Amino acid sequence: MRKLRNRSAAIAPLLALAALAACTPSPDPSADGGAAADPGTQQDGAPADIEGVENYYGEYGDFVTVIAAIQDGEVTAEDLEYPFVVQQDHVDAQNGWDGQPPVYEIQPPVGGDHLGQWQTCTGTVYDAPLVDGHAVHSLEHGAVWLTYDPELVEQASIDALALLIQGRDYSLMSPYPGQGVAVSLQSWGNRYQTDDPADQAIEDYLDEYVLNDRFNPEAMATCAGGVNTTAAD
């Protein structure tokens, strides 16, 4: 594992998601009751200036709005096309856990039940694949996870991508063999993929989605002090 230096990121004003601190599966919505997304976002919740972002919240657009809809009885988690956007259980804390980490419908995953320990995501670059369940926990904390297919990206491009992560708190990077696209960026409920490692949208995505209030299931959760091991350890 290669670890790069960290920096503190300025945390934008949060939407009072106080009940989320314990990683509960039914968190409290924002103080405004899950009002519509800011005017600067599209209907599907993706920032208007980043084309190609995959959003998994359906008509609700973001985490805050879908949680408010669930608590108001408008919809249930099971009714959603992608229920994993509101699934936040720690599988290793459940009775009868078989010791196997969760397997995700979408790979690299963009949310769902996960392991109790998050992957350290303080601008950390890993040289080996991670256990998905730890990385998903990092997404729950508001992080963006940059993955690359080592068969599709040259070392010079990997080094350039690492510079985008280095020192950027609430972010992490690792290889993801077989993902089938050069670069993939995951945050809770959103994803952006590109075959161009020099795509400007990679940095734009990091700027937009790290600690994004509308997609942050666990306000004020830390990225420090998590697991530093990889899948091979």
C-alpha positions as CSV (number, residue, x, y, z in Angstrom):
1,M,0.0,0.0,0.0
2,R,1.2,3.5,-0.9
3,K,0.0,6.3,1.4
4,L,0.2,9.9,0.5
5,R,0.0,13.0,2.7
6,N,-3.3,14.3,3.9
7,R,-4.9,17.7,4.1
8,S,-8.0,19.0,5.8
9,A,-10.9,19.7,3.6
10,A,-13.3,22.5,4.3
11,I,-16.7,20.9,5.2
12,A,-19.6,22.8,3.8
13,P,-22.6,23.6,6.0
14,L,-24.4,20.3,6.6
15,L,-28.1,19.6,6.6
16,A,-28.5,18.4,10.2
17,L,-28.4,14.7,9.7
18,A,-27.8,14.1,13.4
19,A,-29.3,10.6,13.5
20,L,-26.8,9.3,11.0
21,A,-23.7,9.2,13.3
22,A,-24.4,5.6,14.4
23,C,-24.6,4.2,10.8
24,T,-28.3,3.5,11.3
25,P,-30.2,2.2,8.3
26,S,-33.1,4.7,8.7
27,P,-31.4,8.1,9.2
28,D,-33.0,11.4,9.9
29,P,-33.6,13.7,6.8
30,S,-32.3,17.2,6.5
31,A,-33.6,20.0,8.6
32,D,-35.7,21.3,5.7
33,G,-37.5,18.0,5.4
34,G,-35.9,17.0,2.2
35,A,-36.7,19.9,0.0
36,A,-36.0,19.8,-3.7
37,A,-32.4,19.8,-4.8
38,D,-30.6,23.2,-5.3
39,P,-31.3,25.0,-8.6
40,G,-27.8,24.2,-9.8
41,T,-28.6,20.5,-10.1
42,Q,-30.5,18.5,-12.7
43,Q,-33.7,16.7,-11.9
44,D,-31.8,13.4,-11.4
45,G,-29.5,15.0,-8.8
46,A,-26.4,15.2,-11.0
47,P,-24.6,18.5,-11.1
48,A,-25.6,20.3,-14.3
49,D,-22.0,20.8,-15.4
50,I,-20.9,17.2,-15.3
51,E,-22.3,15.1,-18.1
52,G,-22.4,11.4,-17.8
53,V,-22.9,11.0,-14.0
54,E,-24.9,7.9,-13.2
55,N,-27.5,8.7,-10.5
56,Y,-29.2,5.8,-8.6
57,Y,-31.8,7.7,-6.7
58,G,-34.5,7.6,-9.4
59,E,-37.1,10.3,-9.3
60,Y,-35.9,11.4,-5.8
61,G,-32.5,12.6,-7.1
62,D,-30.5,12.5,-3.9
63,F,-30.1,10.9,-0.5
64,V,-31.7,13.7,1.5
65,T,-34.9,13.7,-0.6
66,V,-35.4,9.9,-0.7
67,I,-34.9,9.6,3.0
68,A,-37.5,12.3,3.6
69,A,-39.9,10.5,1.2
70,I,-39.4,7.2,3.1
71,Q,-40.0,8.9,6.5
72,D,-43.1,10.6,5.1
73,G,-44.5,7.3,4.0
74,E,-44.4,8.2,0.3
75,V,-42.2,5.3,-0.6
76,T,-40.5,2.3,1.0
77,A,-36.9,1.2,0.5
78,E,-38.1,-1.9,-1.3
79,D,-40.1,0.2,-3.8
80,L,-36.9,1.9,-5.1
81,E,-35.2,0.6,-8.2
82,Y,-31.9,0.6,-6.4
83,P,-32.7,0.0,-2.7
84,F,-29.0,0.0,-1.8
85,V,-29.0,3.8,-1.7
86,V,-30.7,3.7,1.7
87,Q,-29.2,0.4,3.0
88,Q,-26.6,1.1,5.6
89,D,-26.4,-2.0,7.9
90,H,-23.1,-3.4,9.1
91,V,-23.3,-7.0,7.9
92,D,-20.6,-8.1,10.2
93,A,-22.7,-7.0,13.2
94,Q,-25.7,-9.1,12.3
95,N,-26.5,-12.4,14.0
96,G,-25.5,-15.4,11.9
97,W,-23.0,-13.5,9.8
98,D,-21.0,-16.1,7.8
99,G,-17.7,-14.1,7.8
100,Q,-17.9,-13.2,4.1
101,P,-17.9,-9.6,3.0
102,P,-20.9,-8.4,1.1
103,V,-21.1,-8.8,-2.7
104,Y,-22.6,-5.9,-4.6
105,E,-25.0,-5.8,-7.6
106,I,-22.9,-2.9,-9.1
107,Q,-19.1,-3.2,-9.2
108,P,-17.4,-1.0,-8.2
109,P,-20.2,-0.5,-5.7
110,V,-21.8,2.9,-5.0
111,G,-23.6,2.1,-1.7
112,G,-25.4,-0.5,0.3
113,D,-24.9,-2.6,3.4
114,H,-21.2,-2.8,4.3
115,L,-18.6,-3.8,6.9
116,G,-18.3,-2.1,10.2
117,Q,-14.9,-0.6,9.6
118,W,-14.4,2.1,6.9
119,Q,-11.4,2.2,4.6
120,T,-9.1,5.1,5.6
121,C,-9.9,7.8,3.0
122,T,-7.8,10.8,3.9
123,G,-6.5,11.3,0.5
124,T,-5.1,7.8,0.5
125,V,-3.7,6.0,-2.5
126,Y,-3.6,2.2,-2.4
127,D,-1.5,0.0,-4.7
128,A,-3.7,-3.1,-4.4
129,P,-7.5,-3.8,-4.6
130,L,-9.6,-3.1,-1.5
131,V,-12.3,-5.1,0.2
132,D,-15.5,-3.5,-1.3
133,G,-17.3,-3.6,2.0
134,H,-14.8,-1.3,3.7
135,A,-14.7,1.1,0.8
136,V,-18.5,1.4,0.7
137,H,-18.4,2.4,4.3
138,S,-16.1,5.2,3.3
139,L,-18.6,6.4,0.7
140,E,-21.2,6.5,3.5
141,H,-18.9,9.0,5.3
142,G,-19.0,11.3,2.3
143,A,-15.9,10.1,0.4
144,V,-15.3,9.6,-3.3
145,W,-13.5,6.4,-4.3
146,L,-11.5,6.5,-7.5
147,T,-10.8,3.2,-9.0
148,Y,-8.9,2.3,-12.2
149,D,-8.4,-0.9,-14.3
150,P,-4.7,-1.6,-14.2
151,E,-5.0,-3.4,-17.6
152,L,-6.4,-0.2,-19.2
153,V,-4.3,2.6,-17.6
154,E,-0.6,3.2,-18.1
155,Q,1.6,3.9,-15.0
156,A,2.1,7.5,-16.0
157,S,-1.7,8.1,-15.9
158,I,-2.0,6.2,-12.6
159,D,0.6,8.6,-11.1
160,A,-1.3,11.6,-12.5
161,L,-4.6,10.3,-11.0
162,A,-2.8,9.8,-7.7
163,L,-1.9,13.5,-7.6
164,L,-5.7,14.3,-7.7
165,I,-6.3,12.2,-4.6
166,Q,-3.1,13.0,-2.7
167,G,-3.8,15.3,0.1
168,R,-7.5,15.5,-0.6
169,D,-9.4,14.5,2.5
170,Y,-12.5,12.3,2.1
171,S,-11.1,10.6,-1.0
172,L,-9.3,7.3,-1.8
173,M,-7.9,5.5,-4.8
174,S,-7.2,1.9,-5.7
175,P,-6.9,-0.5,-8.6
176,Y,-10.1,-2.5,-9.5
177,P,-9.1,-5.2,-11.9
178,G,-11.8,-6.1,-14.4
179,Q,-14.0,-3.1,-13.9
180,G,-14.0,-2.8,-17.7
181,V,-13.4,1.0,-17.9
182,A,-10.2,2.9,-17.4
183,V,-11.4,5.1,-14.5
184,S,-14.5,5.0,-12.3
185,L,-15.4,7.4,-9.5
186,Q,-17.9,6.3,-6.8
187,S,-19.7,8.3,-4.2
188,W,-22.9,7.3,-2.3
189,G,-25.5,6.7,-5.0
190,N,-23.6,8.2,-7.9
191,R,-20.9,7.1,-10.3
192,Y,-18.9,8.6,-13.2
193,Q,-16.9,6.4,-15.6
194,T,-14.5,7.3,-18.4
195,D,-12.0,5.7,-20.7
196,D,-9.8,8.8,-20.6
197,P,-7.6,9.1,-17.5
198,A,-7.0,12.7,-18.3
199,D,-10.7,13.6,-18.4
200,Q,-11.3,16.9,-16.7
201,A,-14.6,15.6,-15.3
202,I,-12.6,13.3,-13.0
203,E,-11.3,16.3,-11.0
204,D,-14.7,18.0,-11.4
205,Y,-16.4,15.0,-9.9
206,L,-14.1,15.0,-6.9
207,D,-14.7,18.7,-6.3
208,E,-18.5,18.3,-6.6
209,Y,-19.1,15.0,-4.7
210,V,-16.6,14.9,-1.8
211,L,-18.8,15.7,1.2
212,N,-21.7,16.8,-1.0
213,D,-24.5,17.7,1.4
214,R,-27.2,16.1,-0.8
215,F,-25.5,12.7,-1.0
216,N,-23.8,12.4,2.4
217,P,-25.5,9.8,4.5
218,E,-23.4,10.4,7.6
219,A,-22.7,14.0,8.2
220,M,-19.6,14.7,10.4
221,A,-18.3,11.1,10.1
222,T,-14.5,10.8,9.8
223,C,-12.3,9.3,7.1
224,A,-9.3,8.9,9.5
225,G,-8.6,5.9,11.6
226,G,-10.2,3.3,9.4
227,V,-8.8,0.1,7.9
228,N,-5.5,0.5,6.0
229,T,-5.3,-3.1,4.7
230,T,-6.1,-4.3,1.2
231,A,-7.9,-7.4,-0.1
232,A,-4.6,-9.2,-0.3
233,D,-3.7,-8.7,3.4
